[in-house]
Every structure is written in structure tokens, then in C-alpha cells.
Amino acid sequence: MKFLRYLLFFFLSLLFHWQWSIPAWILLICHFAFGISIWWFVGAFALFVVGVRLYVHFIGGMIRLGNSDETPKENKNPYSAGPGGGRKE
């Protein structure tokens, strides 16, 4: 289930960042118009997919870091207000 969720977010990210693939599509048009090698398009499109994948991993890592559970630590400061602390007169 986790892998399917990752695939969903990855494909959504590809859809939302389609602007990043414009150089690849321009190279595909140049392939048909001027006869340049198709490998330029393949390389640019692969770079687009790898870039989006790195972006998804980076954002996912930042979300995981933000959601980490930290257990509250006991307050050992004798001068702070709270049970057993604070000023005694």
C-alpha cells in the first residue's frame, strides 16, 4: 500500500511539474524537424523524471522529519514554575 501511495504521489508530481519537461519536448520537435538524434530527447526526459523523483524524495524526507515524535523531557530546572519547582518563600 505504501508503494502504491508513493507511485500516486510520483505521477501527480510528474503531472504538476510538466513545465520542467518542456526542454525535452522541444528536443523531440527538433528531432522530427531537423533530424537530430532521438537520444537527446530521451536523455532530457530521463533527466526530468530523475529530477522529479529527487524532488519527491526531498519533500517526503522533510515531511518525515517534521512529523517525528519527540517525547517531552522532564523539567529539571529548580527555578522554573511547576510541580516541585519555583520560588519558595
C-alpha positions in Angstrom: 0.0 0.0 0.0 2.9 2.3 0.8 4.4 1.7 -2.6 1.1 2.5 -4.4 0.8 5.7 -2.4 4.3 6.6 -3.5 3.5 5.9 -7.1 0.4 8.0 -6.9 2.3 11.0 -5.5 5.1 10.5 -8.0 2.7 10.5 -11.0 0.9 13.5 -9.6 4.2 15.3 -9.2 5.1 14.5 -12.8 1.7 16.0 -13.8 2.1 19.1 -11.7 5.7 19.7 -12.8 5.1 19.2 -16.5 6.8 22.6 -17.2 10.1 21.0 -16.3 9.8 18.7 -19.3 9.4 21.5 -21.9 13.1 21.3 -23.0 12.6 17.5 -23.7 9.6 18.2 -25.8 11.5 20.9 -27.7 14.2 18.4 -28.4 11.6 15.9 -29.7 10.3 18.5 -32.1 13.8 19.3 -33.2 14.3 15.5 -33.8 11.4 15.5 -36.3 12.1 18.9 -37.8 15.9 18.9 -38.1 16.8 15.3 -37.7 18.8 15.5 -34.5 19.3 12.3 -32.6 16.3 11.0 -30.5 18.7 10.3 -27.7 18.8 14.0 -26.8 15.1 13.8 -26.1 15.4 10.5 -24.2 18.2 12.0 -22.1 16.3 15.2 -21.3 13.2 13.3 -20.5 15.1 10.9 -18.2 16.7 13.9 -16.5 13.2 15.4 -16.0 11.9 12.1 -14.4 15.0 11.8 -12.2 14.7 15.4 -11.1 11.1 15.0 -10.1 11.9 11.8 -8.3 14.6 13.5 -6.3 12.2 16.4 -5.6 9.6 13.9 -4.3 12.2 12.2 -2.1 13.4 15.5 -0.7 9.9 16.7 0.1 9.0 13.3 1.6 12.1 13.4 3.8 11.3 16.9 5.1 7.7 15.8 5.9 9.0 12.7 7.8 11.4 14.9 9.8 8.6 17.3 10.7 6.4 14.5 11.9 8.9 12.8 14.1 7.6 12.2 17.6 9.6 13.7 20.4 8.8 12.6 23.9 8.6 15.5 26.3 11.5 15.7 28.7 11.2 16.2 32.4 11.9 19.8 33.5 14.8 19.6 35.9 15.3 23.3 36.3 14.8 24.1 40.0 13.9 27.8 39.3 11.1 27.1 36.9 7.5 27.2 37.8 5.8 23.8 38.0 5.4 20.9 40.4 8.3 20.9 42.8 9.9 24.0 41.3 9.5 27.7 41.6 10.4 30.2 44.3 9.8 29.2 47.9 9.5 31.9 50.5 
